[in-house]
Amino acid sequence: MGKIMMYKQYVAVITLTFFMLFFSGCSKTYYSAMEKVGKHKRDIMVDRVEDARDSQAEAQEQFKSALEQFDSVVKLEETNLKKAYDRLNSEYEDSEDAAQEVSARIEKVESVAEDLFDEWEQELTEYQSNELRRSSKAKLRSTQRRYKEMLATMHRAEASMEPVLKIFKDNVLFLKHNLNAQAIGSLQSEFANLKGEIEVLIREMNAAIKSSNTFIADINK
């Protein structure tokens, strides 16, 4: 039994090592190809920050749309609750997709930032001039500090989507299984909570977008 466990652990380590080497190799190949067309890690990082910023703006608009749809459903006077459920569920799914896109874009920013800062740190050792090394190191530390500030705002914006999605999902599920006036009454009581959470989300998204724009402007100086 012990040998089987050791074998499984061995296989797991080998598999993990393979994937780490594989993805590391893919990254190096990608960066190498981009450098050949004049795009370095700093340029890629700027592009990815812009993509993350844009995904946050799109998510913000999607959540506003979802709130409007939620509002229209709680004011519903027609009897076709199935249609109301379909509309609300569609908005929930679109909001969930938007949230996943934001998270994916932030992960891409973190990936290239880590590679950029590692490369920058390593290249500090290659300077012959102490003065140029100190200047480059100061620039690196300043960029890292601004990056951490920007990333923190991104993660706050990302986190602000979760409570909205939870409230939304609960009410969509409840409406799915209770297509009656009582269900609409339940949604009405939840509307204020959802509106409040979306207002928080919009504030955090705006802060993240502003921080991203500031970081892009600073790094391009």
Kinemage of the C-alpha trace (Angstrom):
@kinemage 1
@onewidth
@group {chain A} dominant
@subgroup {mainchain}
@vectorlist {calphas} color= white
{ca met a 1} P 0.000 0.000 0.000
{ca gly a 2} L 2.886 2.327 0.864
{ca lys a 3} L 4.564 1.609 -2.474
{ca ile a 4} L 1.360 2.456 -4.342
{ca met a 5} L 1.064 5.764 -2.499
{ca met a 6} L 4.726 6.594 -3.207
{ca tyr a 7} L 4.222 5.720 -6.871
{ca lys a 8} L 1.165 7.994 -7.113
{ca gln a 9} L 3.089 10.842 -5.497
{ca tyr a 10} L 5.974 10.253 -7.909
{ca val a 11} L 3.625 10.368 -10.904
{ca ala a 12} L 2.009 13.546 -9.567
{ca val a 13} L 5.388 15.268 -9.183
{ca ile a 14} L 6.489 14.218 -12.670
{ca thr a 15} L 3.196 15.417 -14.173
{ca leu a 16} L 3.385 18.766 -12.376
{ca thr a 17} L 6.996 19.229 -13.480
{ca phe a 18} L 6.051 18.452 -17.072
{ca phe a 19} L 3.264 21.014 -17.123
{ca met a 20} L 5.461 23.656 -15.498
{ca leu a 21} L 8.194 23.095 -18.089
{ca phe a 22} L 5.657 22.951 -20.912
{ca phe a 23} L 3.949 26.229 -20.033
{ca ser a 24} L 7.270 27.874 -19.231
{ca gly a 25} L 8.493 26.860 -22.662
{ca cys a 26} L 5.316 28.185 -24.267
{ca ser a 27} L 5.783 31.536 -22.536
{ca lys a 28} L 9.397 31.798 -23.662
{ca thr a 29} L 8.433 30.930 -27.228
{ca tyr a 30} L 5.650 33.500 -27.154
{ca tyr a 31} L 7.868 36.264 -25.760
{ca ser a 32} L 10.612 35.417 -28.229
{ca ala a 33} L 8.185 35.614 -31.152
{ca met a 34} L 6.763 38.926 -29.937
{ca glu a 35} L 10.249 40.422 -29.507
{ca lys a 36} L 10.989 39.615 -33.132
{ca val a 37} L 8.150 41.930 -34.155
{ca gly a 38} L 9.256 44.647 -31.738
{ca lys a 39} L 6.941 43.870 -28.797
{ca his a 40} L 8.711 43.380 -25.489
{ca lys a 41} L 7.298 42.318 -22.130
{ca arg a 42} L 6.609 45.907 -21.131
{ca asp a 43} L 4.521 46.432 -24.280
{ca ile a 44} L 2.671 43.166 -23.697
{ca met a 45} L 1.988 44.197 -20.120
{ca val a 46} L 0.507 47.523 -21.247
{ca asp a 47} L -1.694 45.689 -23.764
{ca arg a 48} L -2.926 43.287 -21.093
{ca val a 49} L -3.636 46.062 -18.598
{ca glu a 50} L -5.674 47.772 -21.313
{ca asp a 51} L -7.542 44.516 -21.975
{ca ala a 52} L -8.248 44.090 -18.258
{ca arg a 53} L -9.444 47.686 -18.027
{ca asp a 54} L -11.751 47.219 -21.015
{ca ser a 55} L -13.170 43.977 -19.610
{ca gln a 56} L -13.976 45.798 -16.370
{ca ala a 57} L -15.782 48.549 -18.281
{ca glu a 58} L -17.763 45.922 -20.215
{ca ala a 59} L -18.598 44.047 -17.005
{ca gln a 60} L -19.772 47.276 -15.433
{ca glu a 61} L -22.211 47.849 -18.294
{ca gln a 62} L -23.389 44.237 -18.140
{ca phe a 63} L -24.164 44.449 -14.432
{ca lys a 64} L -26.063 47.701 -15.000
{ca ser a 65} L -28.091 45.928 -17.673
{ca ala a 66} L -28.742 43.036 -15.295
{ca leu a 67} L -30.014 45.428 -12.632
{ca glu a 68} L -32.374 47.065 -15.126
{ca gln a 69} L -33.710 43.656 -16.134
{ca phe a 70} L -34.133 42.671 -12.489
{ca asp a 71} L -36.045 45.915 -11.895
{ca ser a 72} L -38.337 45.252 -14.860
{ca val a 73} L -39.120 41.766 -13.570
{ca val a 74} L -40.010 42.879 -10.030
{ca lys a 75} L -42.409 45.438 -11.527
{ca leu a 76} L -43.948 42.762 -13.723
{ca glu a 77} L -47.714 42.759 -14.017
{ca glu a 78} L -48.045 40.283 -16.881
{ca thr a 79} L -48.717 36.611 -16.241
{ca asn a 80} L -45.914 35.199 -18.409
{ca leu a 81} L -43.453 34.506 -15.602
{ca lys a 82} L -41.617 31.928 -17.690
{ca lys a 83} L -40.567 34.663 -20.114
{ca ala a 84} L -39.510 36.820 -17.175
{ca tyr a 85} L -37.396 33.979 -15.817
{ca asp a 86} L -35.743 33.426 -19.205
{ca arg a 87} L -34.806 37.122 -19.465
{ca leu a 88} L -33.455 37.254 -15.945
{ca asn a 89} L -31.513 34.006 -16.309
{ca ser a 90} L -29.971 35.249 -19.551
{ca glu a 91} L -28.759 38.405 -17.794
{ca tyr a 92} L -27.341 36.318 -14.950
{ca glu a 93} L -25.413 34.096 -17.371
{ca asp a 94} L -24.082 37.131 -19.249
{ca ser a 95} L -22.984 38.678 -15.945
{ca glu a 96} L -21.252 35.465 -14.923
{ca asp a 97} L -19.417 35.371 -18.267
{ca ala a 98} L -18.366 39.007 -17.833
{ca ala a 99} L -17.023 38.261 -14.337
{ca gln a 100} L -15.026 35.276 -15.622
{ca glu a 101} L -13.561 37.424 -18.395
{ca val a 102} L -12.428 40.038 -15.872
{ca ser a 103} L -10.721 37.361 -13.769
{ca ala a 104} L -9.022 35.839 -16.832
{ca arg a 105} L -7.712 39.239 -17.943
{ca ile a 106} L -6.330 39.984 -14.474
{ca glu a 107} L -4.525 36.628 -14.447
{ca lys a 108} L -2.893 37.506 -17.773
{ca val a 109} L -1.704 40.824 -16.347
{ca glu a 110} L -0.213 39.056 -13.324
{ca ser a 111} L 1.525 36.486 -15.529
{ca val a 112} L 3.346 38.968 -17.742
{ca ala a 113} L 4.110 41.302 -14.812
{ca glu a 114} L 5.863 38.495 -12.955
{ca asp a 115} L 7.930 37.628 -16.034
{ca leu a 116} L 8.746 41.279 -16.734
{ca phe a 117} L 9.914 42.015 -13.188
{ca asp a 118} L 11.960 38.793 -13.008
{ca glu a 119} L 13.722 39.686 -16.248
{ca trp a 120} L 14.275 43.278 -15.138
{ca glu a 121} L 15.714 42.126 -11.798
{ca gln a 122} L 18.076 39.727 -13.543
{ca glu a 123} L 19.260 42.353 -16.008
{ca leu a 124} L 20.270 44.666 -13.177
{ca thr a 125} L 23.245 42.361 -12.614
{ca glu a 126} L 24.405 42.886 -16.204
{ca tyr a 127} L 25.168 46.608 -15.874
{ca gln a 128} L 28.798 47.728 -15.814
{ca ser a 129} L 27.826 51.245 -14.762
{ca asn a 130} L 26.786 51.550 -11.107
{ca glu a 131} L 24.969 54.788 -11.841
{ca leu a 132} L 22.856 53.267 -14.605
{ca arg a 133} L 22.183 50.194 -12.451
{ca arg a 134} L 20.922 52.387 -9.578
{ca ser a 135} L 18.725 54.385 -11.939
{ca ser a 136} L 17.236 51.250 -13.486
{ca lys a 137} L 16.677 49.688 -10.060
{ca ala a 138} L 14.872 52.807 -8.844
{ca lys a 139} L 12.654 52.696 -11.934
{ca leu a 140} L 11.920 49.004 -11.335
{ca arg a 141} L 10.928 49.569 -7.692
{ca ser a 142} L 8.715 52.512 -8.651
{ca thr a 143} L 7.014 50.463 -11.384
{ca gln a 144} L 6.488 47.533 -9.013
{ca arg a 145} L 4.939 49.812 -6.409
{ca arg a 146} L 2.509 51.370 -8.893
{ca tyr a 147} L 1.713 47.938 -10.300
{ca lys a 148} L 0.826 46.566 -6.856
{ca glu a 149} L -1.453 49.530 -6.219
{ca met a 150} L -3.194 49.017 -9.563
{ca leu a 151} L -3.498 45.252 -9.065
{ca ala a 152} L -5.080 45.777 -5.648
{ca thr a 153} L -7.814 47.936 -7.207
{ca met a 154} L -8.359 45.277 -9.885
{ca his a 155} L -8.803 42.571 -7.281
{ca arg a 156} L -11.208 44.732 -5.260
{ca ala a 157} L -13.285 45.248 -8.388
{ca glu a 158} L -13.123 41.519 -9.105
{ca ala a 159} L -14.240 40.677 -5.561
{ca ser a 160} L -17.143 43.124 -5.741
{ca met a 161} L -18.785 40.972 -8.446
{ca glu a 162} L -19.145 37.905 -6.239
{ca pro a 163} L -21.887 39.157 -3.870
{ca val a 164} L -23.862 40.465 -6.855
{ca leu a 165} L -23.677 37.098 -8.615
{ca lys a 166} L -24.703 35.261 -5.428
{ca ile a 167} L -27.806 37.409 -4.930
{ca phe a 168} L -28.642 37.155 -8.611
{ca lys a 169} L -28.233 33.368 -8.727
{ca asp a 170} L -30.352 32.820 -5.602
{ca asn a 171} L -33.221 34.813 -7.054
{ca val a 172} L -32.979 33.298 -10.516
{ca leu a 173} L -33.125 29.810 -8.981
{ca phe a 174} L -36.045 30.774 -6.763
{ca leu a 175} L -37.956 32.204 -9.710
{ca lys a 176} L -37.189 29.082 -11.771
{ca his a 177} L -38.967 26.850 -9.267
{ca asn a 178} L -41.665 29.308 -8.199
{ca leu a 179} L -43.209 30.902 -11.270
{ca asn a 180} L -45.901 32.755 -9.351
{ca ala a 181} L -46.692 36.115 -7.783
{ca gln a 182} L -45.044 35.045 -4.510
{ca ala a 183} L -41.736 34.670 -6.340
{ca ile a 184} L -42.027 38.191 -7.749
{ca gly a 185} L -42.700 39.450 -4.218
{ca ser a 186} L -39.503 37.754 -3.052
{ca leu a 187} L -37.518 39.427 -5.838
{ca gln a 188} L -38.930 42.803 -4.850
{ca ser a 189} L -37.527 42.425 -1.341
{ca glu a 190} L -34.091 41.534 -2.765
{ca phe a 191} L -33.940 44.394 -5.260
{ca ala a 192} L -32.570 46.950 -2.789
{ca asn a 193} L -29.773 44.557 -1.733
{ca leu a 194} L -28.833 43.863 -5.339
{ca lys a 195} L -28.891 47.556 -6.230
{ca gly a 196} L -26.641 48.370 -3.282
{ca glu a 197} L -24.101 45.695 -4.215
{ca ile a 198} L -24.048 46.817 -7.847
{ca glu a 199} L -23.451 50.406 -6.755
{ca val a 200} L -20.410 49.169 -4.791
{ca leu a 201} L -19.298 47.191 -7.856
{ca ile a 202} L -19.538 50.242 -10.108
{ca arg a 203} L -17.470 52.337 -7.685
{ca glu a 204} L -14.778 49.649 -7.481
{ca met a 205} L -14.764 49.183 -11.256
{ca asn a 206} L -14.378 52.929 -11.795
{ca ala a 207} L -11.487 53.013 -9.324
{ca ala a 208} L -9.790 50.082 -11.081
{ca ile a 209} L -10.255 51.649 -14.511
{ca lys a 210} L -8.827 54.955 -13.280
{ca ser a 211} L -5.874 53.175 -11.657
{ca ser a 212} L -5.203 51.220 -14.867
{ca asn a 213} L -5.181 54.407 -16.933
{ca thr a 214} L -2.766 56.043 -14.489
{ca phe a 215} L -0.444 53.032 -14.557
{ca ile a 216} L -0.456 52.917 -18.363
{ca ala a 217} L 0.325 56.631 -18.581
{ca asp a 218} L 3.159 56.294 -16.053
{ca ile a 219} L 4.794 53.242 -17.629
{ca asn a 220} L 4.696 54.857 -21.073
{ca lys a 221} L 6.579 57.969 -19.898
